[in-house]
Amino acid sequence: MIKKKKNFYAVIMAGGTGTRLWPLSRKQKPKQFQSFTSNKTMIQETYARVAKVVPKDNIFISTTDAYIDLALQQLPQLKKEQLILEPMPRGTAPAIALVAKYISKINPDAIVATVASDHVIKNVEEFCDSLFAALCAAEKNVKKLVIVGINPTCPDTGLGYIKMGKELDNVCGKKVFLADAFVEKPDKKTAEKYLAKWEYLWNAGYFIFSATDFLEIVKKFTPKTSEVLNEIEKEWNKKTINKKKIEKLYISLENEPIDTAIAEKLDKNDRLVVPSEMQWSDVGNWGSLFDFLNGDAKTSIVVRGKHIDVGSKDCFIHAENKLVATLGLKDIVIIESEDAILVADKNSSGEVKKIIEKLKEGGQNYL
C-alpha cells in the first residue's frame, strides 16, 4: 500500500487533439475523452491510477479551453482550479514548463509527475509502484529530471527509446539508473538490437521533477520560455486576467517537445530513469490497440459492440451503433461511428493521418 505524500503531485496531460484513432477520436472529443478498453474513458482510467499514488487534491489536468467542459464533466470531483490551461498547443516543452510554474506557486516544495491521459495499462499496480518510486527519486534528487522507462516487449519503431547507464540507487523497491541517451523512433533493425539488450527502454513520456528546480532547468535551456512564464505569472496575479495577452505571450514560444528542448540537453548525470515492467500501450493506432487488447490470448477477433462473423481472423471491430457483419476477412480494422466508417488493413492503420490530410484538403466536416 502506497503511503501518499503531501508534496507529491500528478498532472495529467490532456490537451492533445490526436486523430490517430479517427473516426472516433476527433478535435471536439479526442481519444483521452473516449472509452476503448472499459466503460471508463481514458482520462478517467488515468485519474483512477494516479489517485492511488498522490492525494486527490494534488491531481491536476493540463488541457486547453476547448476541453474544460469535457474534463469537468468526466471528472466531476475536480475543482476548476485543478485545471492548468495551456493557452494553445505549443508542444510538451512549454506545456510542462507551464505546469511547473503553476504548481510551484501552490507549493514550492512540490514534486510533480506529468503523465499522459491517453495510455492504457493492464498491470495498474506496477504503474503505481513505478510512478511512486520516480516521485521518491525526484524528491531525493531535486536538481535532476526523472523519467519512467518501460521494458520493451517488441521492436517498436514508432516509439522513442532511453538507454540506461550506470545504476545509481534503489528507491522504494525500484532501481534507478542514469539516462545515458535518447533515441527517437529507430528503424526496425536498430529496434531489434535494442530489444535484445537489457539497457534499452521505451520512453513512456512520464517526466517527474521538483517544480521549483525544474523552472531553473527551463531557464537554462529555454530562456525565452522562462521569460514568458514570468510575464504570464504577472497576469495570473492580477485581479482581472488578460487572457489575450497570455495567449499572445504563449504563442511566441517555440513549438517543441520536452525531449529535444530539455531532456536531451541535460548532462547525463542530471537525468535519471526508473525502469518498469508496465504492460503498456500509447494506443498509437488501431493496430496497436488490437495488439494490446489481444495480448497473450491470441484470439482471432477483438470486438466492441454488435458484431457477427463467419470465417474472419485477426480483425479489430468497433461498432458504436450498427451491427457489423464480417465474412472471410483477415487483418482488417472496422471502426463504425455515428457519421463515418473506417475500413483499413490492420497493419496500415498507422497511416490514418493520410485520411485526415485528404479530409482537410476537401474541407470536409469529419474532423
VOPAGU-2260 file (C-alpha; in pm, 1 decimal, decimal comma):
REM VOPAGU-2260
SITE   aa  ch    i         X         Y         Z
SITE  MET   A    0       0,0       0,0       0,0
SITE  ILE   A    1     146,8     334,5    -106,9
SITE  LYS   A    2     164,6     596,8     166,1
SITE  LYS   A    3      74,6     918,0     -15,2
SITE  LYS   A    4     290,6    1224,7      47,3
SITE  LYS   A    5     153,3    1576,8      72,3
SITE  ASN   A    6     423,3    1720,9    -158,1
SITE  PHE   A    7     364,0    1468,4    -436,3
SITE  TYR   A    8     155,0    1591,4    -730,2
SITE  ALA   A    9      37,0    1438,1   -1057,5
SITE  VAL   A   10     -57,4    1638,4   -1366,0
SITE  ILE   A   11    -248,2    1453,3   -1637,5
SITE  MET   A   12    -156,7    1598,1   -1977,2
SITE  ALA   A   13    -482,7    1616,1   -2173,6
SITE  GLY   A   14    -455,5    1898,1   -2425,5
SITE  GLY   A   15    -390,4    1688,8   -2735,8
SITE  THR   A   16    -623,4    1678,1   -3035,0
SITE  GLY   A   17    -492,2    1345,1   -3161,2
SITE  THR   A   18    -668,7    1198,8   -3463,0
SITE  ARG   A   19    -474,7     872,7   -3494,9
SITE  LEU   A   20    -785,8     688,4   -3370,7
SITE  TRP   A   21   -1017,8     853,5   -3622,8
SITE  PRO   A   22   -1314,9     832,1   -3677,0
SITE  LEU   A   23   -1382,1     805,0   -3300,3
SITE  SER   A   24   -1113,1    1048,5   -3187,4
SITE  ARG   A   25   -1197,2    1396,3   -3319,3
SITE  LYS   A   26   -1096,5    1753,0   -3236,5
SITE  GLN   A   27   -1420,7    1801,8   -3045,2
SITE  LYS   A   28   -1367,7    1482,2   -2845,5
SITE  PRO   A   29   -1014,3    1342,0   -2875,7
SITE  LYS   A   30    -912,3     996,7   -2760,0
SITE  GLN   A   31    -840,6    1088,7   -2396,4
SITE  PHE   A   32   -1212,9    1158,5   -2355,6
SITE  GLN   A   33   -1317,7     836,2   -2532,3
SITE  SER   A   34   -1353,7     482,4   -2393,4
SITE  PHE   A   35   -1173,1     198,8   -2570,9
SITE  THR   A   36   -1080,7     -63,4   -2312,2
SITE  SER   A   37   -1353,0     -33,4   -2045,9
SITE  ASN   A   38   -1664,6     162,1   -1955,9
SITE  LYS   A   39   -1440,2     445,2   -1836,0
SITE  THR   A   40   -1281,2     697,1   -2068,3
SITE  MET   A   41    -902,7     703,0   -2096,1
SITE  ILE   A   42    -871,9    1014,7   -1880,5
SITE  GLN   A   43   -1096,3     858,7   -1615,8
SITE  GLU   A   44    -878,3     547,2   -1613,4
SITE  THR   A   45    -566,8     763,5   -1582,8
SITE  TYR   A   46    -717,1     962,0   -1295,0
SITE  ALA   A   47    -807,8     639,5   -1112,4
SITE  ARG   A   48    -447,4     517,9   -1146,8
SITE  VAL   A   49    -276,7     833,9   -1023,7
SITE  ALA   A   50    -526,9     868,3    -736,6
SITE  LYS   A   51    -362,7     555,9    -592,6
SITE  VAL   A   52     -27,9     738,1    -582,7
SITE  VAL   A   53     -90,8    1102,0    -482,7
SITE  PRO   A   54    -361,4    1280,3    -276,9
SITE  LYS   A   55    -670,6    1359,6    -486,9
SITE  ASP   A   56    -634,9    1731,0    -411,0
SITE  ASN   A   57    -290,1    1709,6    -574,4
SITE  ILE   A   58    -416,9    1579,3    -909,2
SITE  PHE   A   59    -434,2    1842,1   -1183,7
SITE  ILE   A   60    -527,5    1832,2   -1551,8
SITE  SER   A   61    -326,9    2020,5   -1813,9
SITE  THR   A   62    -556,6    2099,8   -2106,9
SITE  THR   A   63    -690,4    2382,2   -2324,1
SITE  ASP   A   64   -1002,7    2598,9   -2312,8
SITE  ALA   A   65   -1164,5    2369,9   -2570,2
SITE  TYR   A   66   -1173,6    2077,7   -2325,3
SITE  ILE   A   67   -1266,8    2247,3   -1995,5
SITE  ASP   A   68   -1626,8    2125,7   -2009,6
SITE  LEU   A   69   -1530,8    1771,8   -2112,4
SITE  ALA   A   70   -1268,9    1746,0   -1836,1
SITE  LEU   A   71   -1506,7    1867,9   -1564,2
SITE  GLN   A   72   -1791,4    1656,1   -1697,9
SITE  GLN   A   73   -1584,2    1336,9   -1698,0
SITE  LEU   A   74   -1400,5    1418,8   -1373,7
SITE  PRO   A   75   -1666,4    1597,7   -1164,0
SITE  GLN   A   76   -1457,5    1553,0    -849,0
SITE  LEU   A   77   -1215,5    1817,5    -979,2
SITE  LYS   A   78   -1235,4    2186,6    -894,6
SITE  LYS   A   79   -1184,3    2432,7   -1178,3
SITE  GLU   A   80    -861,7    2543,1   -1005,1
SITE  GLN   A   81    -724,5    2193,2   -1073,7
SITE  LEU   A   82    -721,7    2266,2   -1447,0
SITE  ILE   A   83    -397,5    2412,9   -1580,9
SITE  LEU   A   84    -498,2    2580,4   -1905,1
SITE  GLU   A   85    -247,7    2588,6   -2187,0
SITE  PRO   A   86    -339,5    2898,1   -2394,8
SITE  MET   A   87    -286,0    2695,1   -2712,8
SITE  PRO   A   88     -90,2    2382,9   -2813,1
SITE  ARG   A   89     283,1    2461,0   -2829,7
SITE  GLY   A   90     434,0    2119,1   -2760,7
SITE  THR   A   91     523,6    1944,0   -2436,7
SITE  ALA   A   92     823,5    2164,9   -2350,7
SITE  PRO   A   93     618,0    2484,7   -2293,6
SITE  ALA   A   94     323,7    2284,8   -2153,6
SITE  ILE   A   95     529,7    2109,7   -1885,5
SITE  ALA   A   96     713,9    2433,2   -1802,5
SITE  LEU   A   97     372,5    2597,6   -1754,0
SITE  VAL   A   98     274,0    2307,8   -1525,9
SITE  ALA   A   99     587,0    2360,6   -1315,7
SITE  LYS   A  100     516,1    2734,6   -1284,4
SITE  TYR   A  101     152,5    2676,6   -1183,8
SITE  ILE   A  102     224,8    2405,2    -925,2
SITE  SER   A  103     527,4    2586,1    -779,1
SITE  LYS   A  104     300,1    2881,2    -696,4
SITE  ILE   A  105      75,3    2645,4    -499,8
SITE  ASN   A  106     357,5    2456,4    -328,5
SITE  PRO   A  107     725,1    2549,7    -381,9
SITE  ASP   A  108     822,3    2207,5    -240,9
SITE  ALA   A  109     606,6    2015,3    -487,7
SITE  ILE   A  110     741,2    1707,9    -664,3
SITE  VAL   A  111     543,8    1670,2    -986,0
SITE  ALA   A  112     479,1    1374,3   -1214,6
SITE  THR   A  113     340,6    1455,7   -1559,1
SITE  VAL   A  114     159,1    1159,6   -1714,0
SITE  ALA   A  115     -23,2    1112,1   -2042,9
SITE  SER   A  116    -401,8    1096,0   -2037,1
SITE  ASP   A  117    -433,4     853,8   -2328,9
SITE  HIS   A  118    -232,7     544,6   -2235,6
SITE  VAL   A  119    -372,5     203,5   -2145,7
SITE  ILE   A  120    -211,4     -13,1   -1878,2
SITE  LYS   A  121    -302,2    -367,2   -1776,0
SITE  ASN   A  122     -97,6    -403,1   -1456,0
SITE  VAL   A  123    -205,5     -91,6   -1267,1
SITE  GLU   A  124     -13,5    -188,7    -953,2
SITE  GLU   A  125     314,1    -178,4   -1147,4
SITE  PHE   A  126     224,2     166,6   -1282,5
SITE  CYS   A  127     158,9     290,5    -927,3
SITE  ASP   A  128     480,1     141,4    -786,0
SITE  SER   A  129     688,2     283,3   -1072,5
SITE  LEU   A  130     537,9     631,5   -1053,2
SITE  PHE   A  131     574,2     644,9    -674,4
SITE  ALA   A  132     938,3     531,7    -699,0
SITE  ALA   A  133    1003,4     802,0    -962,4
SITE  LEU   A  134     847,7    1066,5    -734,5
SITE  CYS   A  135    1065,2     944,6    -446,1
SITE  ALA   A  136    1373,9     955,0    -670,6
SITE  ALA   A  137    1290,3    1314,0    -774,9
SITE  GLU   A  138    1236,3    1410,2    -409,5
SITE  LYS   A  139    1579,5    1268,9    -328,2
SITE  ASN   A  140    1743,6    1433,8    -634,1
SITE  VAL   A  141    1564,3    1767,4    -670,9
SITE  LYS   A  142    1810,2    1905,8    -925,7
SITE  LYS   A  143    1756,5    1614,4   -1163,7
SITE  LEU   A  144    1488,5    1514,6   -1413,7
SITE  VAL   A  145    1342,2    1165,9   -1362,5
SITE  ILE   A  146    1179,4     960,9   -1638,7
SITE  VAL   A  147     989,5     632,2   -1626,5
SITE  GLY   A  148    1108,4     387,6   -1891,9
SITE  ILE   A  149     927,5      69,7   -1995,9
SITE  ASN   A  150    1094,0    -261,2   -2068,9
SITE  PRO   A  151    1018,2    -319,4   -2439,4
SITE  THR   A  152     827,3    -629,1   -2548,1
SITE  CYS   A  153     868,7    -587,2   -2925,1
SITE  PRO   A  154    1092,7    -392,8   -3166,6
SITE  ASP   A  155     853,5     -97,6   -3196,1
SITE  THR   A  156     973,5     164,3   -3446,8
SITE  GLY   A  157     709,5     421,1   -3354,2
SITE  LEU   A  158     840,8     488,3   -3003,4
SITE  GLY   A  159    1138,7     667,4   -2854,1
SITE  TYR   A  160    1397,1     471,6   -2655,2
SITE  ILE   A  161    1609,2     551,1   -2349,7
SITE  LYS   A  162    1949,6     394,5   -2297,9
SITE  MET   A  163    2019,6     323,6   -1931,7
SITE  GLY   A  164    2361,5     398,8   -1791,7
SITE  LYS   A  165    2510,4     328,6   -1450,2
SITE  GLU   A  166    2283,4     205,3   -1172,5
SITE  LEU   A  167    2264,6     488,9    -922,5
SITE  ASP   A  168    2024,5     391,4    -646,8
SITE  ASN   A  169    1738,9     175,9    -526,7
SITE  VAL   A  170    1434,7     379,6    -426,0
SITE  CYS   A  171    1106,1     242,1    -294,0
SITE  GLY   A  172    1190,2    -102,5    -428,8
SITE  LYS   A  173    1282,9      18,9    -778,2
SITE  LYS   A  174    1626,8      53,7    -932,8
SITE  VAL   A  175    1726,9     399,1   -1056,5
SITE  PHE   A  176    1975,1     444,7   -1342,1
SITE  LEU   A  177    2138,0     735,4   -1518,2
SITE  ALA   A  178    1972,7     803,4   -1854,5
SITE  ASP   A  179    2268,6     790,5   -2090,7
SITE  ALA   A  180    2097,8     865,4   -2421,3
SITE  PHE   A  181    1767,4     910,4   -2605,6
SITE  VAL   A  182    1689,9     760,6   -2945,8
SITE  GLU   A  183    1377,2     871,6   -3132,6
SITE  LYS   A  184    1190,6     613,5   -3343,0
SITE  PRO   A  185    1471,3     385,2   -3467,1
SITE  ASP   A  186    1444,9     169,6   -3778,6
SITE  LYS   A  187    1336,7    -195,4   -3747,2
SITE  LYS   A  188    1689,3    -339,3   -3744,6
SITE  THR   A  189    1802,5     -97,8   -3472,5
SITE  ALA   A  190    1486,8    -158,1   -3267,1
SITE  GLU   A  191    1552,1    -534,6   -3284,2
SITE  LYS   A  192    1903,3    -476,0   -3147,6
SITE  TYR   A  193    1761,1    -266,1   -2864,9
SITE  LEU   A  194    1511,7    -540,1   -2777,8
SITE  ALA   A  195    1797,2    -787,4   -2739,3
SITE  LYS   A  196    1985,0    -558,7   -2496,0
SITE  TRP   A  197    1886,5    -504,1   -2134,5
SITE  GLU   A  198    1977,3    -134,4   -2122,7
SITE  TYR   A  199    1718,5      -0,2   -2368,6
SITE  LEU   A  200    1372,0     108,4   -2257,4
SITE  TRP   A  201    1070,3     260,6   -2425,8
SITE  ASN   A  202    1024,0     626,8   -2339,2
SITE  ALA   A  203     670,0     648,8   -2199,1
SITE  GLY   A  204     681,7    1028,3   -2177,6
SITE  TYR   A  205     635,6    1041,3   -1798,5
SITE  PHE   A  206     852,9    1322,1   -1657,7
SITE  ILE   A  207     898,2    1374,0   -1283,8
SITE  PHE   A  208    1069,2    1669,2   -1116,3
SITE  SER   A  209    1082,4    1925,0    -839,0
SITE  ALA   A  210     859,6    2206,0    -968,5
SITE  THR   A  211    1085,6    2483,7    -837,6
SITE  ASP   A  212    1410,4    2325,4    -955,8
SITE  PHE   A  213    1268,4    2234,0   -1295,3
SITE  LEU   A  214    1199,6    2603,3   -1357,7
SITE  GLU   A  215    1574,4    2662,1   -1319,9
SITE  ILE   A  216    1635,4    2394,2   -1583,4
SITE  VAL   A  217    1383,6    2567,7   -1810,4
SITE  LYS   A  218    1565,1    2897,8   -1756,3
SITE  LYS   A  219    1897,4    2740,5   -1853,6
SITE  PHE   A  220    1788,7    2559,8   -2170,6
SITE  THR   A  221    1487,5    2757,9   -2291,3
SITE  PRO   A  222    1539,8    3109,3   -2151,9
SITE  LYS   A  223    1261,8    3262,6   -2361,6
SITE  THR   A  224    1010,7    3018,4   -2211,7
SITE  SER   A  225    1127,0    3123,1   -1866,2
SITE  GLU   A  226    1080,3    3492,3   -1950,7
SITE  VAL   A  227     734,8    3432,5   -2098,4
SITE  LEU   A  228     625,5    3229,0   -1794,1
SITE  ASN   A  229     734,3    3512,1   -1564,2
SITE  GLU   A  230     516,9    3751,9   -1766,3
SITE  ILE   A  231     225,9    3507,7   -1755,2
SITE  GLU   A  232     266,3    3477,8   -1379,6
SITE  LYS   A  233     227,9    3855,5   -1350,4
SITE  GLU   A  234    -105,1    3824,2   -1532,9
SITE  TRP   A  235    -214,4    3540,3   -1301,4
SITE  ASN   A  236    -150,3    3768,0   -1003,3
SITE  LYS   A  237    -381,3    4042,3   -1130,7
SITE  LYS   A  238    -743,9    4074,2   -1021,0
SITE  THR   A  239    -851,9    4071,8   -1385,1
SITE  ILE   A  240    -653,0    3834,0   -1603,8
SITE  ASN   A  241    -588,8    3946,0   -1960,6
SITE  LYS   A  242    -633,7    3616,4   -2147,6
SITE  LYS   A  243    -548,9    3768,9   -2485,1
SITE  LYS   A  244    -217,1    3894,1   -2351,0
SITE  ILE   A  245    -137,8    3549,9   -2211,2
SITE  GLU   A  246    -221,2    3391,5   -2547,8
SITE  LYS   A  247      -1,2    3640,1   -2730,2
SITE  LEU   A  248     286,8    3566,6   -2493,8
SITE  TYR   A  249     244,8    3191,9   -2515,5
SITE  ILE   A  250     213,3    3172,3   -2894,3
SITE  SER   A  251     554,1    3339,6   -2923,3
SITE  LEU   A  252     714,3    3023,5   -2781,3
SITE  GLU   A  253     876,0    2756,9   -2995,9
SITE  ASN   A  254     651,4    2455,2   -3052,5
SITE  GLU   A  255     878,4    2175,4   -2931,7
SITE  PRO   A  256     876,5    1854,9   -2726,9
SITE  ILE   A  257    1040,0    1839,5   -2385,0
SITE  ASP   A  258    1262,2    1554,2   -2505,7
SITE  THR   A  259    1462,2    1765,6   -2753,3
SITE  ALA   A  260    1420,3    2105,0   -2584,5
SITE  ILE   A  261    1536,2    1995,7   -2239,4
SITE  ALA   A  262    1582,1    1623,7   -2161,9
SITE  GLU   A  263    1840,1    1552,9   -2433,1
SITE  LYS   A  264    2035,1    1869,9   -2348,8
SITE  LEU   A  265    2075,6    1784,2   -1982,6
SITE  ASP   A  266    2404,3    1636,6   -1869,3
SITE  LYS   A  267    2351,7    1261,3   -1836,9
SITE  ASN   A  268    2430,3    1290,0   -1464,7
SITE  ASP   A  269    2127,2    1518,6   -1429,3
SITE  ARG   A  270    1868,0    1280,4   -1571,8
SITE  LEU   A  271    1753,4     955,8   -1414,2
SITE  VAL   A  272    1535,7     671,4   -1537,2
SITE  VAL   A  273    1326,0     421,6   -1342,9
SITE  PRO   A  274    1269,8     103,3   -1547,5
SITE  SER   A  275     923,1     -50,2   -1525,0
SITE  GLU   A  276     755,8    -376,8   -1623,7
SITE  MET   A  277     431,5    -198,5   -1713,9
SITE  GLN   A  278     207,7    -374,3   -1965,9
SITE  TRP   A  279     153,0     -52,6   -2151,0
SITE  SER   A  280      43,3      97,5   -2481,0
SITE  ASP   A  281      28,1     456,4   -2600,6
SITE  VAL   A  282    -251,4     344,0   -2836,7
SITE  GLY   A  283     -80,0     499,4   -3135,4
SITE  ASN   A  284    -322,7     346,4   -3385,4
SITE  TRP   A  285    -598,9      88,1   -3417,2
SITE  GLY   A  286    -349,1    -188,2   -3488,2
SITE  SER   A  287    -156,4    -122,1   -3166,1
SITE  LEU   A  288    -483,1    -118,4   -2969,8
SITE  PHE   A  289    -569,6    -458,7   -3122,6
SITE  ASP   A  290    -228,2    -595,6   -3022,3
SITE  PHE   A  291    -267,1    -462,8   -2667,8
SITE  LEU   A  292    -618,7    -599,3   -2619,1
SITE  ASN   A  293    -532,4    -925,3   -2791,2
SITE  GLY   A  294    -234,1    -975,9   -2560,7
SITE  ASP   A  295    -130,2   -1330,5   -2485,8
SITE  ALA   A  296    -472,8   -1474,3   -2569,1
SITE  LYS   A  297    -408,8   -1454,5   -2944,7
SITE  THR   A  298    -780,5   -1452,3   -3017,1
SITE  SER   A  299    -889,5   -1415,6   -3378,6
SITE  ILE   A  300   -1106,3   -1107,0   -3338,1
SITE  VAL   A  301   -1125,1    -821,9   -3087,6
SITE  VAL   A  302   -1474,4    -676,6   -3077,7
SITE  ARG   A  303   -1660,4    -391,7   -2911,5
SITE  GLY   A  304   -2027,6    -350,7   -2993,7
SITE  LYS   A  305   -2267,1    -560,1   -3202,5
SITE  HIS   A  306   -2092,4    -798,1   -3442,3
SITE  ILE   A  307   -2140,0   -1129,6   -3619,1
SITE  ASP   A  308   -1876,9   -1311,8   -3821,5
SITE  VAL   A  309   -1813,5   -1607,6   -4045,2
SITE  GLY   A  310   -1455,0   -1716,3   -4106,8
SITE  SER   A  311   -1260,5   -1398,4   -4023,0
SITE  LYS   A  312    -945,0   -1377,2   -3811,8
SITE  ASP   A  313    -704,1   -1122,1   -3664,7
SITE  CYS   A  314    -953,9    -836,8   -3703,2
SITE  PHE   A  315   -1048,9    -543,9   -3482,7
SITE  ILE   A  316   -1416,4    -439,5   -3486,0
SITE  HIS   A  317   -1554,3    -137,4   -3300,0
SITE  ALA   A  318   -1926,2     -77,0   -3352,6
SITE  GLU   A  319   -2086,9     229,2   -3194,5
SITE  ASN   A  320   -2445,6     199,5   -3320,5
SITE  LYS   A  321   -2491,3     -50,1   -3600,7
SITE  LEU   A  322   -2446,9    -424,9   -3627,4
SITE  VAL   A  323   -2122,5    -501,7   -3814,0
SITE  ALA   A  324   -2118,0    -831,5   -4007,9
SITE  THR   A  325   -1787,5    -968,5   -4139,4
SITE  LEU   A  326   -1714,1   -1255,2   -4374,9
SITE  GLY   A  327   -1377,9   -1413,8   -4450,7
SITE  LEU   A  328   -1164,4   -1113,5   -4352,0
SITE  LYS   A  329    -806,0   -1114,7   -4225,3
SITE  ASP   A  330    -603,9    -834,6   -4060,2
SITE  ILE   A  331    -882,0    -580,2   -4106,0
SITE  VAL   A  332    -988,1    -291,8   -3880,5
SITE  ILE   A  333   -1350,0    -172,5   -3898,6
SITE  ILE   A  334   -1445,5     129,8   -3688,3
SITE  GLU   A  335   -1806,5     244,5   -3706,1
SITE  SER   A  336   -1902,4     585,6   -3566,4
SITE  GLU   A  337   -2214,8     799,0   -3596,3
SITE  ASP   A  338   -2115,1     966,2   -3923,0
SITE  ALA   A  339   -1814,5     775,7   -4060,6
SITE  ILE   A  340   -1677,7     423,3   -4103,5
SITE  LEU   A  341   -1309,1     334,8   -4129,4
SITE  VAL   A  342   -1213,0       9,9   -4302,8
SITE  ALA   A  343    -837,7     -46,7   -4308,5
SITE  ASP   A  344    -565,6    -307,1   -4325,9
SITE  LYS   A  345    -471,5    -356,8   -3960,8
SITE  ASN   A  346    -102,0    -330,6   -4044,0
SITE  SER   A  347    -156,2       3,2   -4223,6
SITE  SER   A  348    -380,6     163,6   -3961,1
SITE  GLY   A  349     -94,5     390,5   -3855,3
SITE  GLU   A  350    -146,5     576,6   -4182,5
SITE  VAL   A  351    -485,3     720,3   -4078,3
SITE  LYS   A  352    -315,6    1061,8   -4081,7
SITE  LYS   A  353    -325,1    1041,7   -4464,3
SITE  ILE   A  354    -704,6    1015,8   -4445,8
SITE  ILE   A  355    -706,3    1321,1   -4218,9
SITE  GLU   A  356    -494,6    1512,3   -4470,7
SITE  LYS   A  357    -740,0    1426,6   -4750,1
SITE  LEU   A  358   -1033,8    1538,7   -4535,4
SITE  LYS   A  359    -856,4    1869,3   -4466,8
SITE  GLU   A  360    -784,6    1921,0   -4836,3
SITE  GLY   A  361   -1150,6    1866,8   -4921,0
SITE  GLY   A  362   -1273,6    2087,3   -4638,4
SITE  GLN   A  363   -1488,5    1800,8   -4515,7
SITE  ASN   A  364   -1653,7    1829,7   -4178,0
SITE  TYR   A  365   -1544,7    1496,5   -4030,1
SITE  LEU   A  366   -1253,5    1615,2   -3818,4
